[in-house]
Amino acid sequence: MSISPFMTPNQSRRRRDLARQRRRRRRTIGLGASALAILVAVAVAVVLSKAGGHGSASASTAKPRTEHVKTVAAPALSATGLPLAKPALALKGIGLPQQDAVHVAFHHPPRAGVLFNLTTGQVLWQRNPLTHLPIASLTKMMTALLTVRSAPPNGRVRITKAAVNSAGSKVGVLPLGRHVRVETMLYGLMLPSGNDAAIALAQHIAGSIAAFVKRMNSEAAKLGMGCTRFASPSGYVDAENFSCAADLAVLAHEDLLQPRLAKIVRTYTAVLPFPTKGGKLYLYNNNPLLIYHYPGLTGLKTGFTDAAGRCLVATAERDGVRLGVVVLNSPNPATQARELLDRGFQGVYDQAPVKEPPVPAGA
């Protein structure tokens, strides 16, 4: 250790001790300042967090809110690119299954569906209600709607070769080149789900199938059906012909507003004037809930193709409560629709159970 020529050893030692003490004090002050800064930062963060809870959203809350809006926001254009009007029936709670009043754990649920109040639009149960799916003959709900809006019951429909040669389910006895009453064709469209009736009506109303399909898509946009695209008047071919459970609920509501359709879709069997030998056409409804006499049933339509699976739109009224149910690609459409309707009438609207005839397993 070197010694300064200007200080004694004791003075030098005291100076070194003082220097060490100063260094300790500076370290202590530095640590205190750092701790104080940390405390201030924490306090500021707490204040900002509380402010965000009452006013502007923080980054952690903004993301769920954005996703929530995307789930329920309606598109501006239809599936065919047409501007969408306000929905003919505003479905309350669509896209928000956590708010559903009815919860059913089906062992094999439908691919999509919705249970709703036909009067208020309140959604009671839903599964993938906005998913685009093939809908088979549920397409005829739109064909029927355009028919009653465009053609009087006593109008005459000429039976064309395209109608007679149609594939799939048919009325089956349409006389080529003859004329049949519009109302008879409507029954043939909605009861046995005649593809031949769909083609004949489309050609009668619009002049061609293509022109009629254009009208179908235009009407869908006017009804606010945002996930629907029609490609034929029958739905027999699934390619580019699709909808969703929510849109079909809107269409069911609109169909039942038409007195002619409301009468047809609740009819089990009909005997109608027909220009063939005997002068009568006998038709039977293939709606399974109508066949098995579901209490209060008011309609409406079945559908099936390999791609669409078994589909059903059913409506019923009990004690002034009007409910509708849509099930798409269901293994047991009648059974599942009945279960959902019962849950709605009894569990939501507190109605007493009604004795029901049994529905066969798998129906």
MOZIGI-V925632 format. One line per field, one symbol per residue. ss: DSSP state (H for helix, E for strand, L for the rest). psi: psi as a letter, one per 20 degrees, with the letter a starting at -180 (. if undefined). burial: I if it has 24 or more other C-alpha atoms within 12 Angstrom, else O. A space follows every 50 residues. Layout:
ss = ???
psi = ???
burial = ???
//
This chain:
ss = LLLLLLLLHHHHHHHHHHHHHHHHHHHHHHHHHHHHHHHHHHHHHHHHHH HHHHLLLLHHHHHHHHHHHHHHLLLLELLLLLELLLLLLLLELLLLHHHL LLLLLLLLLLLEEEEEELLLLEEEEEELLLLLEELHHHHHHHHHHHHHHH LLLLLEEELLHHHHLLLLLLLLLLLLLLEEEHHHHHHHHHLLLLHHHHHH HHHHHHLLHHHHHHHHHHHHHHLLLLLLELLLLLLLLLLLLEELHHHHHH HHHHHHLLHHHHHHHLLLEEEEELLLLLLEEEEELLLHHHHLLLLLEEEE EEEEELLLEEEEEEEEEELLEEEEEEEELLLLHHHHHHHHHHHHHHHHLL LLLLLLLLLLLLL
psi = pqppiiqrhgggghghghgggghggggggghgggggggggggggggghgh hhhidqqrhhhhghhghgghhipqqhqrijjqpprpqhooopjpjmhiiq hpppnqgnrqhrrqpqphgijpphqqolijppqqjciihihhggghghih pqhjrppporhhghjqrbpqgikpopirpqqghghgghghfjlohhhggg gghggihrgghghghghghghhiknikppqirihjhphpjorarhghhgg hgghgiiohgghggijpgqqoqqplrphjqppqppjohhghjlppjpjaf qrqprhghapqpoqqqpplipoqqppppmqhmggghgggggghggghgjk qqqpppqqpqpi.
burial = OOOOOOOOOOOOOOOOOOOOOOOOOOOOOOOOOOOOOOOOOOOOOOOOOO OOOOOOOOOOOOOOOOOOOOOOOIIOIIIIOIOIOOIIIIIIIIIIIOOI IIIIOOOOIIIIIIIIIIIOIIIIIIIIIIIIIIIIIIIIIIIIIIIIOO IOOOOIIIIIOOIIOIOIIIIIIIIOOOIIIIIIIIIIIIIIIIIIIIII IIIIIIOOIOOIIIIIIIIIIIIIIIIIIIIIIIIIIIOIIIIIIIIIII IIIIIIOOOIIIIIIIIIOIOOOIOOOOOOIOIIIIIIIIIOIIIIIIII IIIIIOIIIIIIIIIIIIOOIIIIIIIIIIIIIIIIIIIIIIIIIOOIOO OOOOOOOOOOOOI
//
